[in-house]
Amino acid sequence: MAAGLGSSSYYDRRHRQTPALIRARRPYLFKNAVVGSAVAAFAVGVYIYTINVIGQDEFEDVKVPSAPSQPEQK
């Protein structure tokens, strides 16, 4: 049999998880959910902090060039 889902003992012929795969994943389910939630919360926190810090900038130190002069029309 070729490598892939067909030869795996963790999936049946309809590509559904077998009880063996569910048992193998069970000890890691809670830990992975906690770590995933922590990583997502950190990413959202960094994003919100960055948006707030950038939003406070008044850009007073940026020099805006004057409007270009229009050529005289004849």
CHARMM internal coordinates of N, CA and C (Angstrom, degrees):
IC EDIT
DIST 1 N 1 CA 1.4357
DIST 1 CA 1 C 1.5220
ANGL 1 N 1 CA 1 C 110.26
DIST 1 C 2 N 1.3181
ANGL 1 CA 1 C 2 N 116.99
DIHE 1 N 1 CA 1 C 2 N 146.28
DIST 2 N 2 CA 1.4586
ANGL 1 C 2 N 2 CA 121.70
DIHE 1 CA 1 C 2 N 2 CA -179.96
DIST 2 CA 2 C 1.5241
ANGL 2 N 2 CA 2 C 110.03
DIHE 1 C 2 N 2 CA 2 C -75.05
DIST 2 C 3 N 1.3150
ANGL 2 CA 2 C 3 N 115.46
DIHE 2 N 2 CA 2 C 3 N 155.47
DIST 3 N 3 CA 1.4569
ANGL 2 C 3 N 3 CA 120.57
DIHE 2 CA 2 C 3 N 3 CA 178.83
DIST 3 CA 3 C 1.5253
ANGL 3 N 3 CA 3 C 109.19
DIHE 2 C 3 N 3 CA 3 C -68.91
DIST 3 C 4 N 1.2997
ANGL 3 CA 3 C 4 N 116.33
DIHE 3 N 3 CA 3 C 4 N 151.71
DIST 4 N 4 CA 1.4566
ANGL 3 C 4 N 4 CA 120.39
DIHE 3 CA 3 C 4 N 4 CA 179.09
DIST 4 CA 4 C 1.5174
ANGL 4 N 4 CA 4 C 110.25
DIHE 3 C 4 N 4 CA 4 C 133.64
DIST 4 C 5 N 1.3078
ANGL 4 CA 4 C 5 N 116.22
DIHE 4 N 4 CA 4 C 5 N -158.67
DIST 5 N 5 CA 1.4534
ANGL 4 C 5 N 5 CA 120.32
DIHE 4 CA 4 C 5 N 5 CA -177.33
DIST 5 CA 5 C 1.5251
ANGL 5 N 5 CA 5 C 112.18
DIHE 4 C 5 N 5 CA 5 C -66.32
DIST 5 C 6 N 1.3195
ANGL 5 CA 5 C 6 N 118.62
DIHE 5 N 5 CA 5 C 6 N -30.69
DIST 6 N 6 CA 1.4495
ANGL 5 C 6 N 6 CA 121.48
DIHE 5 CA 5 C 6 N 6 CA -177.76
DIST 6 CA 6 C 1.5202
ANGL 6 N 6 CA 6 C 113.39
DIHE 5 C 6 N 6 CA 6 C -63.34
DIST 6 C 7 N 1.3132
ANGL 6 CA 6 C 7 N 117.80
DIHE 6 N 6 CA 6 C 7 N -32.48
DIST 7 N 7 CA 1.4545
ANGL 6 C 7 N 7 CA 120.55
DIHE 6 CA 6 C 7 N 7 CA -177.20
DIST 7 CA 7 C 1.5220
ANGL 7 N 7 CA 7 C 112.98
DIHE 6 C 7 N 7 CA 7 C -99.35
DIST 7 C 8 N 1.3098
ANGL 7 CA 7 C 8 N 118.64
DIHE 7 N 7 CA 7 C 8 N 2.12
DIST 8 N 8 CA 1.4492
ANGL 7 C 8 N 8 CA 121.69
DIHE 7 CA 7 C 8 N 8 CA -177.37
DIST 8 CA 8 C 1.5139
ANGL 8 N 8 CA 8 C 110.39
DIHE 7 C 8 N 8 CA 8 C -83.56
DIST 8 C 9 N 1.3189
ANGL 8 CA 8 C 9 N 117.02
DIHE 8 N 8 CA 8 C 9 N 138.47
DIST 9 N 9 CA 1.4545
ANGL 8 C 9 N 9 CA 120.37
DIHE 8 CA 8 C 9 N 9 CA 176.69
DIST 9 CA 9 C 1.5266
ANGL 9 N 9 CA 9 C 111.30
DIHE 8 C 9 N 9 CA 9 C -84.23
DIST 9 C 10 N 1.3265
ANGL 9 CA 9 C 10 N 118.37
DIHE 9 N 9 CA 9 C 10 N -4.43
DIST 10 N 10 CA 1.4531
ANGL 9 C 10 N 10 CA 121.77
DIHE 9 CA 9 C 10 N 10 CA -179.14
DIST 10 CA 10 C 1.5204
ANGL 10 N 10 CA 10 C 112.93
DIHE 9 C 10 N 10 CA 10 C -91.95
DIST 10 C 11 N 1.3191
ANGL 10 CA 10 C 11 N 118.23
DIHE 10 N 10 CA 10 C 11 N -8.64
DIST 11 N 11 CA 1.4576
ANGL 10 C 11 N 11 CA 121.86
DIHE 10 CA 10 C 11 N 11 CA 178.76
DIST 11 CA 11 C 1.5274
ANGL 11 N 11 CA 11 C 108.92
DIHE 10 C 11 N 11 CA 11 C -129.49
DIST 11 C 12 N 1.3298
ANGL 11 CA 11 C 12 N 116.41
DIHE 11 N 11 CA 11 C 12 N 142.60
DIST 12 N 12 CA 1.4543
ANGL 11 C 12 N 12 CA 119.12
DIHE 11 CA 11 C 12 N 12 CA 177.97
DIST 12 CA 12 C 1.5268
ANGL 12 N 12 CA 12 C 109.83
DIHE 11 C 12 N 12 CA 12 C -87.48
DIST 12 C 13 N 1.3148
ANGL 12 CA 12 C 13 N 115.79
DIHE 12 N 12 CA 12 C 13 N -172.81
DIST 13 N 13 CA 1.4691
ANGL 12 C 13 N 13 CA 119.85
DIHE 12 CA 12 C 13 N 13 CA -176.44
DIST 13 CA 13 C 1.5208
ANGL 13 N 13 CA 13 C 112.78
DIHE 12 C 13 N 13 CA 13 C -65.85
DIST 13 C 14 N 1.3168
ANGL 13 CA 13 C 14 N 117.78
DIHE 13 N 13 CA 13 C 14 N -22.69
DIST 14 N 14 CA 1.4638
ANGL 13 C 14 N 14 CA 121.70
DIHE 13 CA 13 C 14 N 14 CA 179.46
DIST 14 CA 14 C 1.5261
ANGL 14 N 14 CA 14 C 111.18
DIHE 13 C 14 N 14 CA 14 C -94.62
DIST 14 C 15 N 1.3371
ANGL 14 CA 14 C 15 N 116.63
DIHE 14 N 14 CA 14 C 15 N 13.43
DIST 15 N 15 CA 1.4716
ANGL 14 C 15 N 15 CA 124.71
DIHE 14 CA 14 C 15 N 15 CA 177.57
DIST 15 CA 15 C 1.5250
ANGL 15 N 15 CA 15 C 112.23
DIHE 14 C 15 N 15 CA 15 C 61.66
DIST 15 C 16 N 1.3282
ANGL 15 CA 15 C 16 N 116.15
DIHE 15 N 15 CA 15 C 16 N 34.94
DIST 16 N 16 CA 1.4564
ANGL 15 C 16 N 16 CA 121.41
DIHE 15 CA 15 C 16 N 16 CA 174.25
DIST 16 CA 16 C 1.5199
ANGL 16 N 16 CA 16 C 108.92
DIHE 15 C 16 N 16 CA 16 C -102.40
DIST 16 C 17 N 1.3296
ANGL 16 CA 16 C 17 N 116.76
DIHE 16 N 16 CA 16 C 17 N 155.50
DIST 17 N 17 CA 1.4572
ANGL 16 C 17 N 17 CA 121.05
DIHE 16 CA 16 C 17 N 17 CA 179.17
DIST 17 CA 17 C 1.5215
ANGL 17 N 17 CA 17 C 109.63
DIHE 16 C 17 N 17 CA 17 C -67.82
DIST 17 C 18 N 1.3138
ANGL 17 CA 17 C 18 N 115.15
DIHE 17 N 17 CA 17 C 18 N 139.78
DIST 18 N 18 CA 1.4600
ANGL 17 C 18 N 18 CA 119.91
DIHE 17 CA 17 C 18 N 18 CA 175.57
DIST 18 CA 18 C 1.5240
ANGL 18 N 18 CA 18 C 108.74
DIHE 17 C 18 N 18 CA 18 C -90.11
DIST 18 C 19 N 1.3062
ANGL 18 CA 18 C 19 N 117.27
DIHE 18 N 18 CA 18 C 19 N 163.24
DIST 19 N 19 CA 1.4741
ANGL 18 C 19 N 19 CA 119.54
DIHE 18 CA 18 C 19 N 19 CA 176.72
DIST 19 CA 19 C 1.5285
ANGL 19 N 19 CA 19 C 112.81
DIHE 18 C 19 N 19 CA 19 C -56.68
DIST 19 C 20 N 1.3328
ANGL 19 CA 19 C 20 N 117.89
DIHE 19 N 19 CA 19 C 20 N -29.85
DIST 20 N 20 CA 1.4694
ANGL 19 C 20 N 20 CA 119.99
DIHE 19 CA 19 C 20 N 20 CA 178.83
DIST 20 CA 20 C 1.5263
ANGL 20 N 20 CA 20 C 110.84
DIHE 19 C 20 N 20 CA 20 C -65.21
DIST 20 C 21 N 1.3254
ANGL 20 CA 20 C 21 N 118.10
DIHE 20 N 20 CA 20 C 21 N -39.87
DIST 21 N 21 CA 1.4696
ANGL 20 C 21 N 21 CA 121.04
DIHE 20 CA 20 C 21 N 21 CA 178.77
DIST 21 CA 21 C 1.5174
ANGL 21 N 21 CA 21 C 110.76
DIHE 20 C 21 N 21 CA 21 C -68.70
DIST 21 C 22 N 1.3162
ANGL 21 CA 21 C 22 N 116.08
DIHE 21 N 21 CA 21 C 22 N -39.56
DIST 22 N 22 CA 1.4647
ANGL 21 C 22 N 22 CA 119.39
DIHE 21 CA 21 C 22 N 22 CA 178.61
DIST 22 CA 22 C 1.5279
ANGL 22 N 22 CA 22 C 110.19
DIHE 21 C 22 N 22 CA 22 C -63.74
DIST 22 C 23 N 1.3296
ANGL 22 CA 22 C 23 N 117.20
DIHE 22 N 22 CA 22 C 23 N -42.32
DIST 23 N 23 CA 1.4714
ANGL 22 C 23 N 23 CA 120.56
DIHE 22 CA 22 C 23 N 23 CA 176.87
DIST 23 CA 23 C 1.5282
ANGL 23 N 23 CA 23 C 111.92
DIHE 22 C 23 N 23 CA 23 C -64.33
DIST 23 C 24 N 1.3323
ANGL 23 CA 23 C 24 N 117.41
DIHE 23 N 23 CA 23 C 24 N -37.02
DIST 24 N 24 CA 1.4616
ANGL 23 C 24 N 24 CA 120.89
DIHE 23 CA 23 C 24 N 24 CA -179.01
DIST 24 CA 24 C 1.5262
ANGL 24 N 24 CA 24 C 111.49
DIHE 23 C 24 N 24 CA 24 C -69.92
DIST 24 C 25 N 1.3121
ANGL 24 CA 24 C 25 N 117.69
DIHE 24 N 24 CA 24 C 25 N -31.33
DIST 25 N 25 CA 1.4667
ANGL 24 C 25 N 25 CA 121.09
DIHE 24 CA 24 C 25 N 25 CA -178.68
DIST 25 CA 25 C 1.5245
ANGL 25 N 25 CA 25 C 113.64
DIHE 24 C 25 N 25 CA 25 C -86.44
DIST 25 C 26 N 1.3216
ANGL 25 CA 25 C 26 N 117.65
DIHE 25 N 25 CA 25 C 26 N -20.35
DIST 26 N 26 CA 1.4576
ANGL 25 C 26 N 26 CA 121.78
DIHE 25 CA 25 C 26 N 26 CA -173.24
DIST 26 CA 26 C 1.5289
ANGL 26 N 26 CA 26 C 114.05
DIHE 25 C 26 N 26 CA 26 C -54.58
DIST 26 C 27 N 1.3413
ANGL 26 CA 26 C 27 N 121.24
DIHE 26 N 26 CA 26 C 27 N -43.65
DIST 27 N 27 CA 1.4737
ANGL 26 C 27 N 27 CA 119.23
DIHE 26 CA 26 C 27 N 27 CA -177.59
DIST 27 CA 27 C 1.5294
ANGL 27 N 27 CA 27 C 113.64
DIHE 26 C 27 N 27 CA 27 C -65.88
DIST 27 C 28 N 1.3072
ANGL 27 CA 27 C 28 N 117.42
DIHE 27 N 27 CA 27 C 28 N -20.52
DIST 28 N 28 CA 1.4649
ANGL 27 C 28 N 28 CA 120.67
DIHE 27 CA 27 C 28 N 28 CA -175.18
DIST 28 CA 28 C 1.5200
ANGL 28 N 28 CA 28 C 113.05
DIHE 27 C 28 N 28 CA 28 C -101.84
DIST 28 C 29 N 1.3143
ANGL 28 CA 28 C 29 N 118.20
DIHE 28 N 28 CA 28 C 29 N -6.68
DIST 29 N 29 CA 1.4595
ANGL 28 C 29 N 29 CA 121.55
DIHE 28 CA 28 C 29 N 29 CA -174.05
DIST 29 CA 29 C 1.5289
ANGL 29 N 29 CA 29 C 111.74
DIHE 28 C 29 N 29 CA 29 C -61.27
DIST 29 C 30 N 1.3185
ANGL 29 CA 29 C 30 N 117.95
DIHE 29 N 29 CA 29 C 30 N -51.40
DIST 30 N 30 CA 1.4680
ANGL 29 C 30 N 30 CA 121.24
DIHE 29 CA 29 C 30 N 30 CA -177.69
DIST 30 CA 30 C 1.5210
ANGL 30 N 30 CA 30 C 111.09
DIHE 29 C 30 N 30 CA 30 C -66.55
DIST 30 C 31 N 1.3308
ANGL 30 CA 30 C 31 N 117.20
DIHE 30 N 30 CA 30 C 31 N -44.58
DIST 31 N 31 CA 1.4663
ANGL 30 C 31 N 31 CA 120.73
DIHE 30 CA 30 C 31 N 31 CA -179.20
DIST 31 CA 31 C 1.5335
ANGL 31 N 31 CA 31 C 110.72
DIHE 30 C 31 N 31 CA 31 C -61.52
DIST 31 C 32 N 1.3124
ANGL 31 CA 31 C 32 N 116.99
DIHE 31 N 31 CA 31 C 32 N -43.87
DIST 32 N 32 CA 1.4616
ANGL 31 C 32 N 32 CA 120.28
DIHE 31 CA 31 C 32 N 32 CA -179.91
DIST 32 CA 32 C 1.5251
ANGL 32 N 32 CA 32 C 111.29
DIHE 31 C 32 N 32 CA 32 C -65.59
DIST 32 C 33 N 1.3304
ANGL 32 CA 32 C 33 N 117.15
DIHE 32 N 32 CA 32 C 33 N -37.26
DIST 33 N 33 CA 1.4636
ANGL 32 C 33 N 33 CA 120.34
DIHE 32 CA 32 C 33 N 33 CA 178.15
DIST 33 CA 33 C 1.5243
ANGL 33 N 33 CA 33 C 110.64
DIHE 32 C 33 N 33 CA 33 C -65.30
DIST 33 C 34 N 1.3263
ANGL 33 CA 33 C 34 N 117.10
DIHE 33 N 33 CA 33 C 34 N -41.18
DIST 34 N 34 CA 1.4735
ANGL 33 C 34 N 34 CA 120.96
DIHE 33 CA 33 C 34 N 34 CA 179.98
DIST 34 CA 34 C 1.5314
ANGL 34 N 34 CA 34 C 110.27
DIHE 33 C 34 N 34 CA 34 C -65.95
DIST 34 C 35 N 1.3214
ANGL 34 CA 34 C 35 N 116.99
DIHE 34 N 34 CA 34 C 35 N -47.02
DIST 35 N 35 CA 1.4712
ANGL 34 C 35 N 35 CA 120.67
DIHE 34 CA 34 C 35 N 35 CA -179.10
DIST 35 CA 35 C 1.5312
ANGL 35 N 35 CA 35 C 110.21
DIHE 34 C 35 N 35 CA 35 C -65.20
DIST 35 C 36 N 1.3207
ANGL 35 CA 35 C 36 N 117.20
DIHE 35 N 35 CA 35 C 36 N -42.14
DIST 36 N 36 CA 1.4688
ANGL 35 C 36 N 36 CA 120.32
DIHE 35 CA 35 C 36 N 36 CA 178.22
DIST 36 CA 36 C 1.5097
ANGL 36 N 36 CA 36 C 112.09
DIHE 35 C 36 N 36 CA 36 C -62.60
DIST 36 C 37 N 1.3218
ANGL 36 CA 36 C 37 N 116.85
DIHE 36 N 36 CA 36 C 37 N -41.44
DIST 37 N 37 CA 1.4687
ANGL 36 C 37 N 37 CA 120.58
DIHE 36 CA 36 C 37 N 37 CA 177.49
DIST 37 CA 37 C 1.5260
ANGL 37 N 37 CA 37 C 111.30
DIHE 36 C 37 N 37 CA 37 C -64.93
DIST 37 C 38 N 1.3319
ANGL 37 CA 37 C 38 N 116.97
DIHE 37 N 37 CA 37 C 38 N -40.03
DIST 38 N 38 CA 1.4668
ANGL 37 C 38 N 38 CA 120.29
DIHE 37 CA 37 C 38 N 38 CA 179.07
DIST 38 CA 38 C 1.5244
ANGL 38 N 38 CA 38 C 111.31
DIHE 37 C 38 N 38 CA 38 C -65.33
DIST 38 C 39 N 1.3174
ANGL 38 CA 38 C 39 N 117.57
DIHE 38 N 38 CA 38 C 39 N -41.85
DIST 39 N 39 CA 1.4659
ANGL 38 C 39 N 39 CA 120.92
DIHE 38 CA 38 C 39 N 39 CA 179.05
DIST 39 CA 39 C 1.5272
ANGL 39 N 39 CA 39 C 110.26
DIHE 38 C 39 N 39 CA 39 C -65.32
DIST 39 C 40 N 1.3264
ANGL 39 CA 39 C 40 N 116.92
DIHE 39 N 39 CA 39 C 40 N -42.55
DIST 40 N 40 CA 1.4660
ANGL 39 C 40 N 40 CA 120.20
DIHE 39 CA 39 C 40 N 40 CA 178.93
DIST 40 CA 40 C 1.5273
ANGL 40 N 40 CA 40 C 111.31
DIHE 39 C 40 N 40 CA 40 C -64.99
DIST 40 C 41 N 1.3384
ANGL 40 CA 40 C 41 N 117.30
DIHE 40 N 40 CA 40 C 41 N -41.88
DIST 41 N 41 CA 1.4646
ANGL 40 C 41 N 41 CA 120.74
DIHE 40 CA 40 C 41 N 41 CA 178.50
DIST 41 CA 41 C 1.5285
ANGL 41 N 41 CA 41 C 111.04
DIHE 40 C 41 N 41 CA 41 C -64.12
DIST 41 C 42 N 1.3211
ANGL 41 CA 41 C 42 N 117.11
DIHE 41 N 41 CA 41 C 42 N -39.54
DIST 42 N 42 CA 1.4708
ANGL 41 C 42 N 42 CA 120.15
DIHE 41 CA 41 C 42 N 42 CA 177.37
DIST 42 CA 42 C 1.5223
ANGL 42 N 42 CA 42 C 110.94
DIHE 41 C 42 N 42 CA 42 C -63.11
DIST 42 C 43 N 1.3287
ANGL 42 CA 42 C 43 N 116.84
DIHE 42 N 42 CA 42 C 43 N -44.90
DIST 43 N 43 CA 1.4678
ANGL 42 C 43 N 43 CA 120.34
DIHE 42 CA 42 C 43 N 43 CA -179.17
DIST 43 CA 43 C 1.5244
ANGL 43 N 43 CA 43 C 111.13
DIHE 42 C 43 N 43 CA 43 C -63.45
DIST 43 C 44 N 1.3230
ANGL 43 CA 43 C 44 N 117.04
DIHE 43 N 43 CA 43 C 44 N -43.06
DIST 44 N 44 CA 1.4700
ANGL 43 C 44 N 44 CA 120.31
DIHE 43 CA 43 C 44 N 44 CA 178.96
DIST 44 CA 44 C 1.5241
ANGL 44 N 44 CA 44 C 109.66
DIHE 43 C 44 N 44 CA 44 C -66.36
DIST 44 C 45 N 1.3096
ANGL 44 CA 44 C 45 N 118.05
DIHE 44 N 44 CA 44 C 45 N -39.81
DIST 45 N 45 CA 1.4704
ANGL 44 C 45 N 45 CA 121.00
DIHE 44 CA 44 C 45 N 45 CA 178.63
DIST 45 CA 45 C 1.5103
ANGL 45 N 45 CA 45 C 112.51
DIHE 44 C 45 N 45 CA 45 C -63.09
DIST 45 C 46 N 1.3171
ANGL 45 CA 45 C 46 N 117.23
DIHE 45 N 45 CA 45 C 46 N -42.95
DIST 46 N 46 CA 1.4660
ANGL 45 C 46 N 46 CA 120.70
DIHE 45 CA 45 C 46 N 46 CA 177.81
DIST 46 CA 46 C 1.5293
ANGL 46 N 46 CA 46 C 110.14
DIHE 45 C 46 N 46 CA 46 C -64.04
DIST 46 C 47 N 1.3178
ANGL 46 CA 46 C 47 N 117.09
DIHE 46 N 46 CA 46 C 47 N -40.83
DIST 47 N 47 CA 1.4663
ANGL 46 C 47 N 47 CA 120.82
DIHE 46 CA 46 C 47 N 47 CA 179.03
DIST 47 CA 47 C 1.5242
ANGL 47 N 47 CA 47 C 110.78
DIHE 46 C 47 N 47 CA 47 C -62.62
DIST 47 C 48 N 1.3295
ANGL 47 CA 47 C 48 N 117.17
DIHE 47 N 47 CA 47 C 48 N -47.76
DIST 48 N 48 CA 1.4721
ANGL 47 C 48 N 48 CA 120.61
DIHE 47 CA 47 C 48 N 48 CA -179.27
DIST 48 CA 48 C 1.5183
ANGL 48 N 48 CA 48 C 110.67
DIHE 47 C 48 N 48 CA 48 C -64.28
DIST 48 C 49 N 1.3310
ANGL 48 CA 48 C 49 N 117.78
DIHE 48 N 48 CA 48 C 49 N -42.76
DIST 49 N 49 CA 1.4629
ANGL 48 C 49 N 49 CA 120.94
DIHE 48 CA 48 C 49 N 49 CA 177.97
DIST 49 CA 49 C 1.5268
ANGL 49 N 49 CA 49 C 110.83
DIHE 48 C 49 N 49 CA 49 C -60.01
DIST 49 C 50 N 1.3172
ANGL 49 CA 49 C 50 N 117.10
DIHE 49 N 49 CA 49 C 50 N -44.92
DIST 50 N 50 CA 1.4685
ANGL 49 C 50 N 50 CA 121.31
DIHE 49 CA 49 C 50 N 50 CA -178.86
DIST 50 CA 50 C 1.5243
ANGL 50 N 50 CA 50 C 111.12
DIHE 49 C 50 N 50 CA 50 C -62.82
DIST 50 C 51 N 1.3216
ANGL 50 CA 50 C 51 N 117.21
DIHE 50 N 50 CA 50 C 51 N -44.64
DIST 51 N 51 CA 1.4598
ANGL 50 C 51 N 51 CA 120.71
DIHE 50 CA 50 C 51 N 51 CA 179.52
DIST 51 CA 51 C 1.5261
ANGL 51 N 51 CA 51 C 110.54
DIHE 50 C 51 N 51 CA 51 C -62.69
DIST 51 C 52 N 1.3303
ANGL 51 CA 51 C 52 N 117.26
DIHE 51 N 51 CA 51 C 52 N -40.77
DIST 52 N 52 CA 1.4656
ANGL 51 C 52 N 52 CA 119.92
DIHE 51 CA 51 C 52 N 52 CA 179.04
DIST 52 CA 52 C 1.5203
ANGL 52 N 52 CA 52 C 111.91
DIHE 51 C 52 N 52 CA 52 C -66.39
DIST 52 C 53 N 1.3112
ANGL 52 CA 52 C 53 N 118.27
DIHE 52 N 52 CA 52 C 53 N -41.21
DIST 53 N 53 CA 1.4606
ANGL 52 C 53 N 53 CA 121.46
DIHE 52 CA 52 C 53 N 53 CA -179.52
DIST 53 CA 53 C 1.5261
ANGL 53 N 53 CA 53 C 110.38
DIHE 52 C 53 N 53 CA 53 C -66.92
DIST 53 C 54 N 1.2981
ANGL 53 CA 53 C 54 N 117.25
DIHE 53 N 53 CA 53 C 54 N -43.75
DIST 54 N 54 CA 1.4694
ANGL 53 C 54 N 54 CA 120.47
DIHE 53 CA 53 C 54 N 54 CA 179.79
DIST 54 CA 54 C 1.5261
ANGL 54 N 54 CA 54 C 110.53
DIHE 53 C 54 N 54 CA 54 C -67.30
DIST 54 C 55 N 1.3162
ANGL 54 CA 54 C 55 N 117.79
DIHE 54 N 54 CA 54 C 55 N -35.09
DIST 55 N 55 CA 1.4569
ANGL 54 C 55 N 55 CA 121.81
DIHE 54 CA 54 C 55 N 55 CA -178.63
DIST 55 CA 55 C 1.5190
ANGL 55 N 55 CA 55 C 112.74
DIHE 54 C 55 N 55 CA 55 C -66.82
DIST 55 C 56 N 1.3176
ANGL 55 CA 55 C 56 N 119.00
DIHE 55 N 55 CA 55 C 56 N -20.60
DIST 56 N 56 CA 1.4643
ANGL 55 C 56 N 56 CA 121.98
DIHE 55 CA 55 C 56 N 56 CA -179.30
DIST 56 CA 56 C 1.5186
ANGL 56 N 56 CA 56 C 112.52
DIHE 55 C 56 N 56 CA 56 C -84.61
DIST 56 C 57 N 1.2989
ANGL 56 CA 56 C 57 N 118.38
DIHE 56 N 56 CA 56 C 57 N -11.16
DIST 57 N 57 CA 1.4623
ANGL 56 C 57 N 57 CA 121.13
DIHE 56 CA 56 C 57 N 57 CA -177.32
DIST 57 CA 57 C 1.5280
ANGL 57 N 57 CA 57 C 109.76
DIHE 56 C 57 N 57 CA 57 C -74.02
DIST 57 C 58 N 1.3191
ANGL 57 CA 57 C 58 N 115.93
DIHE 57 N 57 CA 57 C 58 N 131.51
DIST 58 N 58 CA 1.4634
ANGL 57 C 58 N 58 CA 121.77
DIHE 57 CA 57 C 58 N 58 CA -179.31
DIST 58 CA 58 C 1.5223
ANGL 58 N 58 CA 58 C 112.11
DIHE 57 C 58 N 58 CA 58 C -94.00
DIST 58 C 59 N 1.3020
ANGL 58 CA 58 C 59 N 118.03
DIHE 58 N 58 CA 58 C 59 N -9.71
DIST 59 N 59 CA 1.4601
ANGL 58 C 59 N 59 CA 124.12
DIHE 58 CA 58 C 59 N 59 CA -179.72
DIST 59 CA 59 C 1.5327
ANGL 59 N 59 CA 59 C 111.85
DIHE 58 C 59 N 59 CA 59 C 56.77
DIST 59 C 60 N 1.3422
ANGL 59 CA 59 C 60 N 117.07
DIHE 59 N 59 CA 59 C 60 N 36.05
DIST 60 N 60 CA 1.4644
ANGL 59 C 60 N 60 CA 121.41
DIHE 59 CA 59 C 60 N 60 CA 179.13
DIST 60 CA 60 C 1.5200
ANGL 60 N 60 CA 60 C 111.49
DIHE 59 C 60 N 60 CA 60 C -70.07
DIST 60 C 61 N 1.3092
ANGL 60 CA 60 C 61 N 117.92
DIHE 60 N 60 CA 60 C 61 N -24.70
DIST 61 N 61 CA 1.4529
ANGL 60 C 61 N 61 CA 121.27
DIHE 60 CA 60 C 61 N 61 CA -177.09
DIST 61 CA 61 C 1.5310
ANGL 61 N 61 CA 61 C 112.77
DIHE 60 C 61 N 61 CA 61 C -85.27
DIST 61 C 62 N 1.3266
ANGL 61 CA 61 C 62 N 118.01
DIHE 61 N 61 CA 61 C 62 N -2.68
DIST 62 N 62 CA 1.4594
ANGL 61 C 62 N 62 CA 121.33
DIHE 61 CA 61 C 62 N 62 CA -179.34
DIST 62 CA 62 C 1.5192
ANGL 62 N 62 CA 62 C 108.90
DIHE 61 C 62 N 62 CA 62 C -89.29
DIST 62 C 63 N 1.3250
ANGL 62 CA 62 C 63 N 116.01
DIHE 62 N 62 CA 62 C 63 N 125.08
DIST 63 N 63 CA 1.4604
ANGL 62 C 63 N 63 CA 120.74
DIHE 62 CA 62 C 63 N 63 CA 179.15
DIST 63 CA 63 C 1.5192
ANGL 63 N 63 CA 63 C 108.88
DIHE 62 C 63 N 63 CA 63 C -87.73
DIST 63 C 64 N 1.3178
ANGL 63 CA 63 C 64 N 115.27
DIHE 63 N 63 CA 63 C 64 N 123.17
DIST 64 N 64 CA 1.4614
ANGL 63 C 64 N 64 CA 120.80
DIHE 63 CA 63 C 64 N 64 CA 179.93
DIST 64 CA 64 C 1.5248
ANGL 64 N 64 CA 64 C 107.32
DIHE 63 C 64 N 64 CA 64 C -96.31
DIST 64 C 65 N 1.3231
ANGL 64 CA 64 C 65 N 117.87
DIHE 64 N 64 CA 64 C 65 N 124.42
DIST 65 N 65 CA 1.4661
ANGL 64 C 65 N 65 CA 119.03
DIHE 64 CA 64 C 65 N 65 CA 179.88
DIST 65 CA 65 C 1.5289
ANGL 65 N 65 CA 65 C 110.76
DIHE 64 C 65 N 65 CA 65 C -68.68
DIST 65 C 66 N 1.3391
ANGL 65 CA 65 C 66 N 114.49
DIHE 65 N 65 CA 65 C 66 N 151.72
DIST 66 N 66 CA 1.4635
ANGL 65 C 66 N 66 CA 118.71
DIHE 65 CA 65 C 66 N 66 CA 178.92
DIST 66 CA 66 C 1.5237
ANGL 66 N 66 CA 66 C 109.39
DIHE 65 C 66 N 66 CA 66 C -70.91
DIST 66 C 67 N 1.3173
ANGL 66 CA 66 C 67 N 114.94
DIHE 66 N 66 CA 66 C 67 N 162.73
DIST 67 N 67 CA 1.4555
ANGL 66 C 67 N 67 CA 119.66
DIHE 66 CA 66 C 67 N 67 CA -178.91
DIST 67 CA 67 C 1.5281
ANGL 67 N 67 CA 67 C 109.70
DIHE 66 C 67 N 67 CA 67 C -64.31
DIST 67 C 68 N 1.3163
ANGL 67 CA 67 C 68 N 117.90
DIHE 67 N 67 CA 67 C 68 N 144.32
DIST 68 N 68 CA 1.4698
ANGL 67 C 68 N 68 CA 119.19
DIHE 67 CA 67 C 68 N 68 CA 179.55
DIST 68 CA 68 C 1.5338
ANGL 68 N 68 CA 68 C 110.83
DIHE 67 C 68 N 68 CA 68 C -66.25
DIST 68 C 69 N 1.3164
ANGL 68 CA 68 C 69 N 114.93
DIHE 68 N 68 CA 68 C 69 N 142.76
DIST 69 N 69 CA 1.4739
ANGL 68 C 69 N 69 CA 118.93
DIHE 68 CA 68 C 69 N 69 CA -179.44
DIST 69 CA 69 C 1.5275
ANGL 69 N 69 CA 69 C 108.58
DIHE 68 C 69 N 69 CA 69 C -74.65
DIST 69 C 70 N 1.3197
ANGL 69 CA 69 C 70 N 114.76
DIHE 69 N 69 CA 69 C 70 N 143.52
DIST 70 N 70 CA 1.4571
ANGL 69 C 70 N 70 CA 121.05
DIHE 69 CA 69 C 70 N 70 CA 179.64
DIST 70 CA 70 C 1.5204
ANGL 70 N 70 CA 70 C 109.33
DIHE 69 C 70 N 70 CA 70 C -86.48
DIST 70 C 71 N 1.3390
ANGL 70 CA 70 C 71 N 118.40
DIHE 70 N 70 CA 70 C 71 N 135.01
DIST 71 N 71 CA 1.4636
ANGL 70 C 71 N 71 CA 119.74
DIHE 70 CA 70 C 71 N 71 CA 177.66
DIST 71 CA 71 C 1.5371
ANGL 71 N 71 CA 71 C 110.36
DIHE 70 C 71 N 71 CA 71 C -67.79
DIST 71 C 72 N 1.3214
ANGL 71 CA 71 C 72 N 114.41
DIHE 71 N 71 CA 71 C 72 N 149.34
DIST 72 N 72 CA 1.4827
ANGL 71 C 72 N 72 CA 118.87
DIHE 71 CA 71 C 72 N 72 CA -179.48
DIST 72 CA 72 C 1.5223
ANGL 72 N 72 CA 72 C 109.72
DIHE 71 C 72 N 72 CA 72 C -69.44
DIST 72 C 73 N 1.3298
ANGL 72 CA 72 C 73 N 114.80
DIHE 72 N 72 CA 72 C 73 N 136.06
DIST 73 N 73 CA 1.4505
ANGL 72 C 73 N 73 CA 119.45
DIHE 72 CA 72 C 73 N 73 CA 178.74
DIST 73 CA 73 C 1.5279
ANGL 73 N 73 CA 73 C 109.00
DIHE 72 C 73 N 73 CA 73 C -95.18
DIST 73 C 74 N 1.3274
ANGL 73 CA 73 C 74 N 116.69
DIHE 73 N 73 CA 73 C 74 N 140.02
DIST 74 N 74 CA 1.4819
ANGL 73 C 74 N 74 CA 120.47
DIHE 73 CA 73 C 74 N 74 CA -178.98
DIST 74 CA 74 C 1.4813
ANGL 74 N 74 CA 74 C 111.08
DIHE 73 C 74 N 74 CA 74 C -105.55
END
COOR INIT
IC SEED 1 N 1 CA 1 C
IC BUILD
